[in-house]
Structures are given as structure tokens and as C-alpha cells.
Amino acid sequence: MAQKSKTSRKRVVKVEANGMAFVHSSFNNIIITLTNTDGQVVSWSSAGKMGFKGSKKNTPYAAQVAAADCAKIARDAGMRKVKVYVKGPGAGRESAIRTLHNEGIVVTEIVDKTPLPHNGCRPPKRRRV
């Protein structure tokens, strides 16, 4: 039996001038995703993708480098304005937004979507170091 070779075609994403930027900043890493208005990913980057390891991933500088990488790809594709959604308690939230703006992408709005518990789950017991 001859094996049928599977050819994968790259998904074509329609890039508009307006888009959305999602900055997910945890205590361990920061992930920046730029999407079009439908939510299809145009470009993404993270501190880990940029070569930072361990505790260096959760620094404002790592967020800056990751945001610059992500913004450059999206800007070349034709994105000009973004609405930024920020989620998480990490260190590089502001520096990521500032870098997006400095790379030539206009930030029109900033929305904080950090999930807040309404006294739901019981928190884990205190850490002893």
C-alpha cells in the first residue's frame, strides 16, 4: 500500500487596519497575541519564544522584546490600530502596551480583563519557604 502524502495548506488570515491585542501576563511568562476583528491570530509572541528562561521571563524587558517581535510582524501585514485586552497580574503589562505603541501600532483602548474571584474556590494553603 502506498502512503498518501498529506499536504497542509497554511491558513490565510485576513489582516485589516484595525485589530485586537491580547496581553496575557502571568507570574511565569507573558504572551502577546495580535488578532484581526474576527479573532483570527495574525501574530503572536512570548517571552519564552524570545529565548528568556526561568525568572527572566516575567520581567518588563522580556515583555518589551516579545511585544516588539509581535508588533513588527503585524505591522508588516498591515495592522495599524489595536484595542488592547490585558489579563493577569504579571510585571510586563504596561511595558508590552508601550512597546506596541512605539512600534507604530496605535493603541485606541485598553481593557483589563483580569479574572477576579467572587469568593469561589478555596485558596491553596499558605506557602512555607
C-alpha positions in Angstrom: 0.0 0.0 0.0 1.3 3.4 -1.0 1.1 6.0 1.7 -0.8 9.1 0.7 1.3 12.2 1.4 -0.6 14.8 3.5 -0.1 18.3 2.3 -1.1 21.1 4.7 -2.0 24.4 3.4 -1.3 27.5 5.5 -4.4 29.2 6.7 -4.8 32.6 5.2 -5.8 35.3 7.7 -7.4 38.5 6.5 -5.5 41.4 8.1 -7.4 44.6 8.5 -6.1 48.0 9.7 -7.9 47.6 13.0 -7.4 44.6 15.3 -7.1 43.4 18.8 -4.1 42.8 21.1 -4.3 40.3 23.9 -1.6 40.6 26.6 -1.7 37.6 29.0 0.8 38.2 31.8 1.2 35.5 34.4 3.8 35.2 37.1 5.9 32.9 34.9 5.5 34.2 31.3 4.0 36.9 29.1 2.1 36.1 25.9 1.2 38.8 23.4 -1.3 37.9 20.6 -2.4 40.2 17.8 -5.7 39.3 16.0 -8.0 40.8 13.5 -11.5 41.9 14.5 -12.8 38.3 13.9 -10.3 36.9 16.5 -8.1 35.1 14.0 -4.4 35.3 15.1 -2.2 37.5 12.9 0.9 37.2 15.0 1.9 36.1 18.5 5.0 36.1 20.7 6.0 35.3 24.2 9.0 35.8 26.5 9.8 32.1 26.3 9.7 32.2 22.4 12.2 35.1 22.6 14.7 33.0 24.4 14.2 34.1 28.0 14.3 31.3 30.6 13.2 30.9 34.2 12.5 34.0 36.3 13.8 36.3 33.4 10.5 35.6 31.5 8.5 37.6 34.0 10.3 41.0 33.5 9.3 44.2 31.8 12.2 43.8 29.4 11.2 40.4 28.3 7.6 41.7 27.7 9.1 44.6 25.7 11.2 42.3 23.4 8.2 39.9 22.9 5.8 42.8 22.1 8.3 44.3 19.6 8.6 41.0 17.8 4.9 40.5 17.6 4.2 44.1 16.5 6.7 44.1 13.7 5.1 41.1 12.0 1.6 42.5 12.4 2.6 46.0 11.2 4.2 44.5 8.0 1.0 42.6 7.4 -1.0 45.8 7.5 -2.3 46.3 11.1 -2.3 49.9 12.3 -4.7 50.2 15.3 -5.4 47.9 18.1 -7.7 47.6 21.1 -5.7 46.0 23.9 -7.1 43.4 26.3 -4.9 42.8 29.4 -5.2 39.8 31.5 -3.2 38.6 34.5 -1.1 40.0 37.4 2.4 39.9 35.8 5.1 42.5 35.7 5.3 43.4 32.0 1.8 44.5 31.2 2.5 48.2 30.8 5.8 47.8 29.0 4.2 45.5 26.5 1.5 48.1 25.7 4.1 50.9 25.5 6.2 48.9 23.1 3.2 48.1 20.8 2.6 51.9 20.6 6.3 52.6 20.0 6.5 50.1 17.1 3.9 52.1 15.2 0.7 50.4 16.1 -1.8 52.9 17.6 -3.4 51.8 20.9 -7.0 53.0 20.8 -8.3 51.4 24.0 -7.0 49.4 27.0 -9.4 46.9 28.7 -8.4 45.0 31.8 -10.0 41.5 31.7 -8.2 40.0 34.7 -10.5 37.4 36.2 -11.5 38.2 39.8 -13.0 35.5 42.1 -16.3 36.2 43.7 -15.2 34.1 46.7 -15.4 31.0 44.6 -12.8 28.3 45.2 -10.9 27.8 48.5 -7.4 29.3 48.1 -4.4 27.0 48.4 -2.8 26.8 51.8 -0.1 29.3 52.7 3.4 28.6 51.2 6.1 27.8 53.6 9.6 28.6 52.4 
